[in-house]
C-alpha cells in the first residue's frame, strides 16, 4: 500500500497528496451508484474484502487474521518453512509497531470498512425495491460491525470512520482514535440494525449475513464487554428463535465442501475453488502453519504438538484438527510426520490431498458450537454453573465423543472448563487470542510465557501496537501503552 494513503481513504484518495486535482473533475461515489445493479455490486465488494485482497496479499479470513489470533496466542509459534521475520516475531512475542503483518491487518480491516461506508452512504439514495435496498444496507452494516469488532479487540481505541472521504485534503482526513466504548457503541448499533435481516436465503444468496448471525455476533460483543444479561438475551434468540441451528453429528462436516453453509454455520466467509493463495485451506493447512522438529530447528517450540496433546485419543476433534501422516499416491505409502500438523481445513474430496489450492472450503466466523459455549459461559457468570450451563457445554463435548462435565464444579472451575473447551473446539478459527485477551488481567501474557519461545511476552501484549506507518502518515494517532 502506498504510504501516502490515510487509513480510511483506501478507495478514493490514493496518493492524493502527490497530485493537484480539480475537485470538479472527480467522480464521487454518489455520482457512480445509480441503479439496483450498482447497489448489489457495492455490497458484493464489501463481502469480497473478507476473502480477497486488492493488494495481492493473503486474505483477512483464512490467513492474516489467524497470524494475530493464532501465532500471537499460545496455540502457535511458527514453522521452520516460514522465513518471514514479521510472522516469526508474532510467534515469539517479539513484534514491534513496524511489523508488516500487523499493518496489513489494520489496512485490510479499514479497507473493508471503507467499502461498507460507501455502500451504506449511497444505497439509500438509489431508487429500487425498498425491501432489497434496506437488506443490502443492513448486510454492509453487519460486515462493518464485524470488522470494527476485530479492530477494537486488537487495538482498543481506534479511528471511527463512518463515511467515505469527500475531500482530497489529506489533513482533513486525519482523525484521532475514538474511545473503545464509542467504537463498541457503533458496533452494537450496526449489528442491531442487522438483526432485521432475513433468517435464511436461497439459491445464490446463501452465505449472506442473516438476522441469526447478527444476534450471535451481538452476543459475542456483549460477552466480550461482560454485559452478561444482554449476551444471554441474544443467545436465547439464536437458540430458540426458530433458526434451525444445530451441531453437525460429525465434526469433520464443519470443514468440508459438501456441507458448506450447513446447519452449524451461522456466518462463514465464502470461498470458491481454484483461488490459490487466496484460499482458506491453502493458507491454513500447509507446512507454513504446521509443527516442526526442534532437533532440526533448535530453540523452536512446536506449540501445535502441545495442542495435540490436549486431546484424548478418542476425542473426535483430534484427528480432524491434526494429522500425523499423509498418503503419498506416487509411492503408495504414508508419509509419517515427527509431530502433528494442522488438518482442520483439508478438503478430503480432493485427490491428491496435497492439491489444496483448488479447495473452496469456507472459513467459519461463528458457528453453533460457539453459541453453545458462549451460553455455558454467560449462564455461569450470571448464576454459577446451572443445569442449563452444563447442558450447553455438554452438547459440544458429546459431539466430540468425550464424557459430560459432571455437576459440582465451582464457578471458577466451570469457567476454566469452558475456556479449555473453546480452545480445543476452535483451533485455527480466529478465537484463541481474543479469548485470552478478554479474560483480562495478566491472563494472556501469562499463557504466552509458558512457552520458551514467548518468554518476552509482557502486559503490553494485551493490545497490538498501532502500526507505525499509520502514525507516520497521521500525526493524530497515538500509540498503545508500552509500545
N, C-alpha and C positions, 0 to 999 in steps of 0.2 A: 504493500500500500504506500502511495506517495505520502511522505511525512507532512506535506502541506495540507493534508485533509484534516479537518476537525472531526472529532469522534462521531458527531451526529450528523455530519453533512456528507455522508459517503455516496449518496446518489447523484446529487446535482451541483455540488460545489467543488468538484475535483480540480485541484491546482488553481483555484480561482485567485489565489494571492499572487500568482505569477502572470496573470492576464489582465488586460484592461478591457472590460466588456461594456458594451452598451446595454443597459438593463432592458431597453425596449426590444432588443433582439432575442431575448431569452424565451424559450418555450417552457412555460411553467407546467407543473403537474395539472393544475386546474384547467389549463388550455388543452391538455392532451386527453384526459379522461372524459369521454363524452357519451359512450354507449354502454349497454349491458355487457358486451364482449370485453370492453376495456376494464370494467369493474371485476369481471371474473378473472381476467388476466392479472389484475393488480393483486388479488388475493392469492392466486396461484404463485405469484412471485414472492409473497410473504412466506408461504409454506416452503418454497424452494430454498429459503435461507437456512433451513434446518438440515437439508440433505445435500446441498451443493455449496460451492464457494466460488464467487466470481473471480477471485484471485488465483484460482487453480490449485489451492491448497487442499488439505483434508477438511472434512466437514465438521460441523459442531457435534451433532449427534452421531456417534459411531466412532469418533476419534478424538477430536480436540478437547471436548468437554471431559472425556474419560482420562485425558492426561492430567487434568487437575483433580478430578474426583477419585481416580484410581491410583496413578503414580504418586499423587500428593497425599494419599492416605496410607494406612498400614496394610493395604491389600497388595501393593506392588512396589517394586523398586524400578527396574528396567531390565531389558535383556541384553546379552552381550552383542547382539547384532545391531543394537541401537546406538549409533555413534554420535547422534545429535546431542551436543553438550547441554542444550537447554532442556531437553527431555530428561537426560540423566540428572540434571540439577533438580528437577521436580521430584525425581525418585529418591533423592538423597537429602532433601530439605536444605539444599544449598542455593536455591534460586534467588535471583535479585530482581529489582524492578525492571531491568533491561531484558528479562527473559522473553524470548521470542514467542513461546507458546502461550504465555500469559497475555501478551499483547495481542496475539491472534484471537484468543477467546474474546477479549474485550471488543476488538474490531468487528468480529463476526456477530456478536450479540447486538451491537449498536447498528450494524448494517441491517439486520433483520428488523429491528425497531424502526429504523428509518423507512423501510418498505411498508411496515404496518401503519406508520403515521400517514404516509401518502394515501394508502387505501382508506383509512378512517376519515381523513380530511376531505377526500374528493368524491367517494362513492355516494354520500348522501345528496350531492348536488346533481347526480345523473338521473335522468327521467326514465325509469323502467320499473318492472314489477316490484311493488313495495315490500313484499314478503322476502323475496330473494335479496333485495337491496339491504334490508335490515340484517338478514342472516350473514351476508358477506362481511359487513362491518363487525358483527359480533365475532366471527371467526378471526378476523385480524386482531381484535382486542384480546382474544384468547391467546394468540401467539405472542402479542406484546406483553401480556401479563406473565406468560411463561418465561420469556427472555428476561424481563426485569426481575423476576423471582430468582433466576440464576445469578443475575448481576448483584443483587442486594445481599445474597448469601455469600458470594465470593468476595465482594469488595466493600460491603457495608454502605455508607453514604455514597451516592452516585449521581451524576448528572441526570436529571429527569427531563427528557426531551419528548414532547408530546405532539410537536408539529414539525414538518419538514421546513428547513430554512427557505425564506423567500427573498433573502438578501444575499448578495455576493460579497458583502463586507465581512471579512474573516473575523475582525474584532467583535462584531455584533453577534457572532456565532459562538463565542467563548462564554461558557457559563460555569457556575460553581457546582460543586456537589450538593445535592439536596440531602437533608437528614434521612436516614433509612426509614423512619416512620412515615415520612412523606412518600417515599418510594412504595412502601407497603400499602399505603392508602390508595395509591393509583393501581397497584396490582389487584387489590380487592375490588376496586371499582370496575376494572376491566373484566375480571372474572365473574362478578355478579351480573354484568351485562351479558356475558357469555352463557350464563345459566339459562337464558331464554332461547338458546339454540335448540335444534331438533334433538330428539332422543336417539334417532337412528337415521341412516341414509341407505340408499340402494344404488346399485349399479356403479358407475364411475365415481360417485360421490362418497363411497365407503372409504373410511380413513380420515374424513374431515373431523374437526373438533365438534363434540356433542355437548349437550347440557350435562350429561353424566361426567364427562371429562372436566368440565368447568367446576362442578361440585367437588369432584375428587381432588382437583388441584387446589381449590379453596381450602379443603380440609387440611392439606399439607401445609398451606400458608399459615393457617391458624395454629396448627400443631407446632410449626417452627417458632411461632410467636408465643407459644404456651397459652394460647387462648382456648383452653380445653373444651369448654362448653360449646363454643362456636364450631370448633372442629367436630365435636360429637354430632351436632345438628347436621352438618354437611355429610358426614359419614352415614348417618341414618338415612338421608335422602338417597345416597348412592346404593346402599344395601337394600333398602325397602321401597325404592322408587319405581319399581317395575322395569328396570333396565335390562334385566336378564343376565347380569354379570354372574360369572361363576368361575371356579378354578377348572382348568383342564384336568382330566384324570391323569394324564401323562405329562410330567414336567417338560419333556422334550418338545411337546407340541407348542409350547410358548415361543419357540425359536425356529420354527420350520416354515417353509414356503406354503405348504399345503394348508396350514392352519392360520395364515395371516389374518389379522383383524377378526379374531375369533372371540369367544365369549369372555375370555380373561383379559383381552386387550381393551383398555379404556381409552388410551390415546397412544398411538405409535407414530414415529417418524417413518414415512413410507419410502421404501427403496425398491428400485426396479433392477432388472438383470443387466449384466454387461456394463457396469459402471466403473469397473477397475478400482482405482484409488478412492473414488467417491462411492464406496460401497461399505456398508457397516460390517459385514462379515470379513471382507478382505482386510479391514483395518484392525479388527478385534481378535480374529482367530488366525493369527500369523505369528511367525517367530519373533516379531518385534514386541509382542506382548506375552511371550512365553517365559517359562523359567529357564534356568541355566545352571551350569556346572561350576560351583565355586572352586573346585580343584583346578579348573582351566582358567577361571577368571577370579583370581584371589581377591578377597575383600568384598565381592558381590554377595548380597543376601537374597536368596531365592524366596521372596515373600509369598509367591503363589504356591510354593511347596508347603509353606507353613499353613496357608489356607486349605490346601488339600487335606492336611492332617486334622482339620477341624471336623471333617465329615466322618461319620461312622461308615463302615464298608457297605452297609445296607441302606444308607440314605440315598434315595432315588435321585437326588440332585447332584451327587458327587460325579458320576460318570457322564452326566450331561454337561456339567460345568468344566470338567477336565478330561483330558485323555493322556494316557501314558504310552500308547503305541499307535502306529498308523500303518495301514496296509499299503504295501508297495506293489501295484499291479504289474510292474515290469519284472519284478523278481518272484512274485507270488508269495512273498514273506512279509511279516510285520516288522516295521522299524521300531525298536524299543527306545524310549527316551529315559534319560537318567532321572528326570524329575517331571512332575505333571505339567502339562501345558493347557492353556485355556482352550475350551472347546465349545462354549455355550452357543456361539453364533456360527457353528459349522452347519452347512446345508447338506444333509445326508442324502438328498436326492441327486446330488451331482456326482458324476463319475468322470475322472478320478476326483477324490475328495480334495486334493490339493488345488484344484481349479476353482477356488472360492471367489475369484474376482468376477465370476459370472452370476453369483448368487444375488437374490433380491430379498433376503430376509429383512423384515422390518426391525426397527430399534424401539423397544417398548419404553415409553417415557413414564407411564403409570399404568399398572395393571391391578387386577382384583386382589392378588395376594398382598399388594401394598396397602390396599384399603383395609383388608382384614387385620394386618399387623398394626396399622395406624389405629384401628378400632380397639385392639387389645391395649395399646399404649395409652390412648386417651381415657378409656374407662378406668384403667389402673391409676392414672393421675387424678381422676375425679374422686373415685371411691375405693381405691385399692384394688387388688385382684379379685374382681367379682366373677361370678359364674359365666357371665357373658364375655368377659375379658379372656377367660380360659378357653371358652368355646371358639373365639375368633382365632387365637394363636394356634389352637389345636387343629383347626381346619387346614392350616398351612402345613403343620407337622404331619398330619395324616396323609396328605398328598405325597409327602416326602418319604412315607413308609417308616416314620420313626414314632416312638411312643408319645402319648399325650403327656403334657405337663400335668402333674398332679397337684391338687389343691394343697394349700398350706404355706405357700411362699409369702414372704414379706413383700411389701410394696416395692422396696429397693431391689430385691432378688427377682421379682417378676419383671421389673423394668430392665434389668440386665439380660434376662432371658429373651425379651422382645428384641433388644438391640442385637443380641447374638444371633437370633433367628433372621433378622433383617440382613445381617452380614452374609450369612450362608445363602439366603434366598436371592440376593440382588447383586452378586458379584458381576462386575463389568456392566452394570446398568446405571451408572452415574449417581449412586446414592451414598456410598460409604463416607466420603469426605464431608458431605453435608450432614450425615447422621452424627459423625464425630463432633463436628463443629457446633451443632445445635444443642448438644448436651451441656455446653458451656464450661466455664472454669478452665481447668488445665486438662480437660479430658482428651482433647485432640492431640496436643503435643506430648502428653504422657503416653498415649497409644503409639505415636510415631517413634518415640525414643527407645522403645523396646528393641528396635532393630539396630544393629551396629551401623548400618548404612545411613541411618536417620538420626543419629545422636545429636546432630546440630539443630534439631527442631527446637523452637522457642515459642514463647507466648505470642509473638507477632504473627506466627503462622496460622492463627485462628482467622485471619483475613489475608487474602493475597494482596500484594502491592499493586497500587495503581501503576500501569505501565509508564515507564519513564518517558517514552517517546510521546505519550499523550500529554504529560506535564510540560514537556519541552515546547509543544505547539499550542498549549492552552495554559497560560500562567494563572488562570483562575482555579485550576485544580490543586488540591493539596494531597499529600501522601499519607498513607495509613501509618499508625503509630509503629515505631520500631524500624521502619524501612528508610 
